[in-house]
Structure formats: structure tokens, C-alpha cells
Amino acid sequence: MDCIYDLAVIGGGPAGMAAAVEAAKDGAGRVLILERDKELGGILNQCIHNGFGLHYFKEELTGPEYAQRFSEQVKEGNIEVMTDTMVLDITEDKTIYAVNTQKGYQQIKAKAIVLAMGCRERTRGAIGIPGERPAGVFTAGTAQRYLNMEGYLVGKRAVILGSGDIGLIMARRLSLEGAKVLACVELMPYSNGLNRNVVQCLHDFDIPLYLSHTITRITGSPRVESVTISKVDEKRNPIPGTEITFDCDTVLLSVGLIPENEVAKSAGIALDPRTKGPIVYENMETSIEGIFASGNTVHVHDLVDYVTAESQRAGRCAAEYVKGGRQSQGELAVTAGNAVNYTVPQKIHLPAQKPVEIFFRVAAPMENKAIVVTALETGDELLRLKRLHLAPGEMEKISVPAEALQKSPGGIKVSIE
Ligand SMILES: Cc1cc2nc3c(=O)[nH]c(=O)nc-3n(C[C@H](O)[C@H](O)[C@H](O)COP(=O)(O)OP(=O)(O)OC[C@H]3O[C@@H](n4cnc5c(N)ncnc54)[C@H](O)[C@@H]3O)c2cc1C
């Protein structure tokens, strides 16, 4: 065994840093962050646009500025950091197997672990776009890293598939660097990004958004020469005769993010097939006692401020666990009901002593609806909150009072009516 820590945090992005800082403040003891990149900050290091920290710092920061505020707290908190260190495996007894260029293969033991590995992008292979296989097809995040961190413009004439936030932000970024973005193409009849990003990144740059369209052909050799898009029907099948072809040299894919969970899987942690992240309790503990998780490794967040708040909770609860913790007296399930895709947390420890925040995404855009929480066994209504507008691209957050949870030990359901 190379080293023994009280708490090991895997991943040094905003989630890992917030969890480590909070745990150290709460007296977790010897805390270590393991990060595979050469510096802390995670995905924020490549997000040089502003819009970060409006909720948490009440200021508009860039991604690197937001990350820096936390990396300074990591230093002040005397938290040990191993960068350039890739975690390969963890076990149920909280042994971590990692590798880096200085010390080689290492075995680290911790009393508690926080998983904060973020997420990865879906690629062309995952969605199977027909056509040739030329150079010039990038995921939007890869293009963002090339442009913002390495200084390479990935192309001059681009088509973007997917209107999630990364695709929208890259449409603006490429335009600002002098490239022409010909179209942003979205399979669904609505954008999956935040409304502010649709306005600021597409409308302000006169970039057309083709809703209910998809790419049906990529041609070119050795580099992309053209892209054909088609309208899709309500079953998302391309409609013949609706093709539009763009002459371009680049395709960016912004077609979804998947929580990074190879390490969680290898430890035997139960995953939720809907979020693709670990099933967690209200204290962000996974199915293995003493292993916690937070940030994009649990579910994909649109705002880093929520990642921070969730990770601080994970850090506090991990510190509590290290110090002896509270004993759970059972659990209740949180179920996704009508028009709700998933909930986080999926479980709540009993007895419920505090209000519990529940995050979820709805299945489709909706106007003038109510979020309704009911008791699973009796169907009794526990909470009803009106919402003028709901959209899958915008994560929802509700707080369920402890008294409501005490009335429904058989579980609760979150639905849209
Ligand atoms: C392109 C883009 C634009 C965004 N724009 C905004 C915005 O404008 N405003 C906003 O509020 N939010 C925005 N977000 C969201 C926000 O940045 C993310 O929600 C947040 O960064 C997630 O934090 P995280 O720590 O969970 O993941 P990450 O930031 O991805 O960090 C995870 C870290 O874990 C490390 N890691 C993974 N696996 C291992 C391993 N096995 N061993 C060691 N280390 C590992 C990674 O290297 C990485 O550093 C954006 C996100 C993206 C991708």
C-alpha cells in the first residue's frame, strides 16, 4: 500500500474541488485529489466564455476564473493534489489503483471516496451518421479544447449537429474566430440548450437553427467536403425529398454527454440506466457505503453553480462518514412519474430530518404546468409547484420538506400535471 488517506476525491474539476474543500473544512482529515489532466479545473479550463458563477458568486465569470477560485481554496485547505494521475480502478473496500509518470502504478487506501469524474461526449460512432469517413468531424468539446487551449481553428466552414449548450457555444466561438457556421441542425422539434444560449450564440450571429432535421450524409476525402441534412418525421425518420446540402469542411457534433463511470462500474456501484450515473442518496452516497459521487459523473448539469452546491453536500457528508457518521434507519425511493425523465437523488435515507433537494429533467417542453410530489403508497399529494415553462434542456430543482417525507415512508413520486 503506497498511502492511506481519510478521503480521496477522483477528478479535480469543479465537482472534485468543491467536495474536497468542503470536506477539509468539515474536518475530514487527510484529503487527496487525483486528477488525470496536468492541472485542476476540469472542463472549465476550456470554457473561456462567460456565464459561470451567476448563482454561486453572484458574478459573471469565465470557466477558468471560476475554476481558479476553487483551486486557490484547494491550496489554502492543505489538500494534497496528484495531477497527471489516472485512476484505473477502485474496489468496494476503497482501495484505489492509479498510475502516473513519476511514481508509476500506485495503490492508495482511503476511508471514504468521492467520485467526481465528469462526463464524456457522444461521438459519431454512437449515433451512426451515414456517409464517408473523412477528417474534419469533431465532437464540439474536442473542437473547443483545440481552439481555446491549443490555439487551432478546426475549420473554416462548419455545420453543427445538435443544439445542446456546447454546440451553441461553439457556433458563436467559431464565428468570433472568423469561421462561417452554415447551420445548427437539431433532431428534436426544440433546442436542447439553455434559451439564453440560443439567443446569444445563434440569433445574434444569424446562424440558422434547423429543428426536426438531422445529417443524412457526410461526403469528402480526405477532408469533409459537404454535408446533407434532411427533415425528420415525428418518429425521427428522415423524409425523402427534404434534403439540403452545405459545402463545408467541418462537422461538429454536440449530441449528448454521458457520465464517466468506468471506475464506478468496476467497483460494482449500482448505476441508473436513465442518468447513466450512480444511484445516489440525498447525501450523494452511492450504493457502496462511504463512496460518494457528485457533479457530471452523477447526471449532466447545465450550470456549474449546481455542480458546486451538490459537491459541497457530497464533501460534507463524506467528512461526516469519515468522522463516524449517522446511522441510517432505512430508506425511501424517489420515482420519476409522468413526463419526468429521471430524479437525483433516487433514494433518501430515513429518518428524513431536513428538506431534500431533488433535481430532475422533463421529457419535453411544456407551458403552464405543475410539478407534483405524491406519496407512492397512498397517492396523497405532498407538494404542488406551478411552473410557467419547463424544458428538457433546463434542469429543475425542488425542495421537499422533511415533514412531507416523513408522511411517505413507502417512497415519493415526482410528476408533471
Ligand atoms: C462545453 C461546455 C460549456 C459549458 N458552459 C457552461 C456555462 O456557460 N455556464 C455554466 O454554469 N456551466 C457550463 N457548463 C457546465 C459545467 O462546466 C459543468 O457542469 C462542470 O464543469 C462539471 O463539473 P465536473 O467536475 O463534474 O466535471 P469536469 O469539469 O468534467 O471534471 C471532471 C474531472 O475529472 C477528471 N477525471 C475523469 N476521470 C478520471 C480518472 N479516471 N482519473 C483521474 N481523473 C479523472 C477529468 O480529467 C476532469 O478534470 C459547460 C460545460 C461544457 C462541457
The ligand as an SDF file (V2000), in Angstrom:
LIG
                    3D

 53 58  0  0  0  0  0  0  0  0999 V2000
  -18.5670   22.9520  -23.3390 C   0  0  0  0  0  0  0  0  0  0  0  0
  -19.2290   23.2540  -22.0400 C   0  0  0  0  0  0  0  0  0  0  0  0
  -19.7540   24.5190  -21.8080 C   0  0  0  0  0  0  0  0  0  0  0  0
  -20.3280   24.8220  -20.5760 C   0  0  0  0  0  0  0  0  0  0  0  0
  -20.7930   26.0940  -20.3550 N   0  0  0  0  0  0  0  0  0  0  0  0
  -21.2960   26.4200  -19.1120 C   0  0  0  0  0  0  0  0  0  0  0  0
  -21.6930   27.7750  -18.8040 C   0  0  0  0  0  0  0  0  0  0  0  0
  -21.6640   28.6680  -19.6540 O   0  0  0  0  0  0  0  0  0  0  0  0
  -22.1190   28.0470  -17.5490 N   0  0  0  0  0  0  0  0  0  0  0  0
  -22.1640   27.0720  -16.5910 C   0  0  0  0  0  0  0  0  0  0  0  0
  -22.5330   27.3540  -15.4450 O   0  0  0  0  0  0  0  0  0  0  0  0
  -21.8250   25.7830  -16.8760 N   0  0  0  0  0  0  0  0  0  0  0  0
  -21.3860   25.4180  -18.0980 C   0  0  0  0  0  0  0  0  0  0  0  0
  -21.0010   24.1430  -18.3610 N   0  0  0  0  0  0  0  0  0  0  0  0
  -21.2280   23.0990  -17.3500 C   0  0  0  0  0  0  0  0  0  0  0  0
  -20.1070   22.9400  -16.3380 C   0  0  0  0  0  0  0  0  0  0  0  0
  -18.8900   23.3380  -16.8520 O   0  0  0  0  0  0  0  0  0  0  0  0
  -20.0190   21.5010  -15.9510 C   0  0  0  0  0  0  0  0  0  0  0  0
  -21.2920   21.1550  -15.4570 O   0  0  0  0  0  0  0  0  0  0  0  0
  -18.9500   21.2360  -14.8810 C   0  0  0  0  0  0  0  0  0  0  0  0
  -17.6700   21.5250  -15.4000 O   0  0  0  0  0  0  0  0  0  0  0  0
  -18.9620   19.7720  -14.4200 C   0  0  0  0  0  0  0  0  0  0  0  0
  -18.0220   19.5980  -13.3950 O   0  0  0  0  0  0  0  0  0  0  0  0
  -17.4060   18.1800  -13.0180 P   0  0  0  0  0  0  0  0  0  0  0  0
  -16.3390   18.4460  -12.0290 O   0  0  0  0  0  0  0  0  0  0  0  0
  -18.4970   17.2570  -12.6750 O   0  0  0  0  0  0  0  0  0  0  0  0
  -16.7870   17.6150  -14.3770 O   0  0  0  0  0  0  0  0  0  0  0  0
  -15.4780   18.0680  -15.1960 P   0  0  0  0  0  0  0  0  0  0  0  0
  -15.3360   19.5340  -15.2490 O   0  0  0  0  0  0  0  0  0  0  0  0
  -15.5720   17.3320  -16.4810 O   0  0  0  0  0  0  0  0  0  0  0  0
  -14.2810   17.4670  -14.3340 O   0  0  0  0  0  0  0  0  0  0  0  0
  -14.0430   16.0770  -14.2060 C   0  0  0  0  0  0  0  0  0  0  0  0
  -12.5520   15.8700  -13.9640 C   0  0  0  0  0  0  0  0  0  0  0  0
  -12.3180   14.5080  -13.6530 O   0  0  0  0  0  0  0  0  0  0  0  0
  -11.1120   14.0930  -14.2870 C   0  0  0  0  0  0  0  0  0  0  0  0
  -11.1430   12.6150  -14.4230 N   0  0  0  0  0  0  0  0  0  0  0  0
  -12.0590   11.8620  -15.1000 C   0  0  0  0  0  0  0  0  0  0  0  0
  -11.7670   10.5510  -14.9890 N   0  0  0  0  0  0  0  0  0  0  0  0
  -10.6570   10.4670  -14.2380 C   0  0  0  0  0  0  0  0  0  0  0  0
   -9.8670    9.3650  -13.7740 C   0  0  0  0  0  0  0  0  0  0  0  0
  -10.1940    8.1000  -14.0510 N   0  0  0  0  0  0  0  0  0  0  0  0
   -8.7710    9.6480  -13.0200 N   0  0  0  0  0  0  0  0  0  0  0  0
   -8.4390   10.9220  -12.6990 C   0  0  0  0  0  0  0  0  0  0  0  0
   -9.1510   11.9900  -13.1070 N   0  0  0  0  0  0  0  0  0  0  0  0
  -10.2410   11.7790  -13.8630 C   0  0  0  0  0  0  0  0  0  0  0  0
  -11.1360   14.8420  -15.6110 C   0  0  0  0  0  0  0  0  0  0  0  0
   -9.8610   14.9440  -16.1750 O   0  0  0  0  0  0  0  0  0  0  0  0
  -11.7080   16.1910  -15.2010 C   0  0  0  0  0  0  0  0  0  0  0  0
  -10.7200   17.1130  -14.8390 O   0  0  0  0  0  0  0  0  0  0  0  0
  -20.4270   23.8230  -19.5840 C   0  0  0  0  0  0  0  0  0  0  0  0
  -19.9320   22.5260  -19.8450 C   0  0  0  0  0  0  0  0  0  0  0  0
  -19.3430   22.2400  -21.0570 C   0  0  0  0  0  0  0  0  0  0  0  0
  -18.8390   20.8120  -21.3130 C   0  0  0  0  0  0  0  0  0  0  0  0
  1  2  1  0
  2  3  1  0
  2 52  2  0
  3  4  2  0
  4  5  1  0
  4 50  1  0
  5  6  2  0
  6  7  1  0
  6 13  1  0
  7  8  2  0
  7  9  1  0
  9 10  1  0
 10 11  2  0
 10 12  1  0
 12 13  2  0
 13 14  1  0
 14 15  1  0
 14 50  1  0
 15 16  1  0
 16 17  1  0
 16 18  1  0
 18 19  1  0
 18 20  1  0
 20 21  1  0
 20 22  1  0
 22 23  1  0
 23 24  1  0
 24 25  2  0
 24 26  1  0
 24 27  1  0
 27 28  1  0
 28 29  2  0
 28 30  1  0
 28 31  1  0
 31 32  1  0
 32 33  1  0
 33 34  1  0
 33 48  1  0
 34 35  1  0
 35 36  1  0
 35 46  1  0
 36 37  1  0
 36 45  1  0
 37 38  2  0
 38 39  1  0
 39 40  1  0
 39 45  2  0
 40 41  1  0
 40 42  2  0
 42 43  1  0
 43 44  2  0
 44 45  1  0
 46 47  1  0
 46 48  1  0
 48 49  1  0
 50 51  2  0
 51 52  1  0
 52 53  1  0
M  END
$$$$
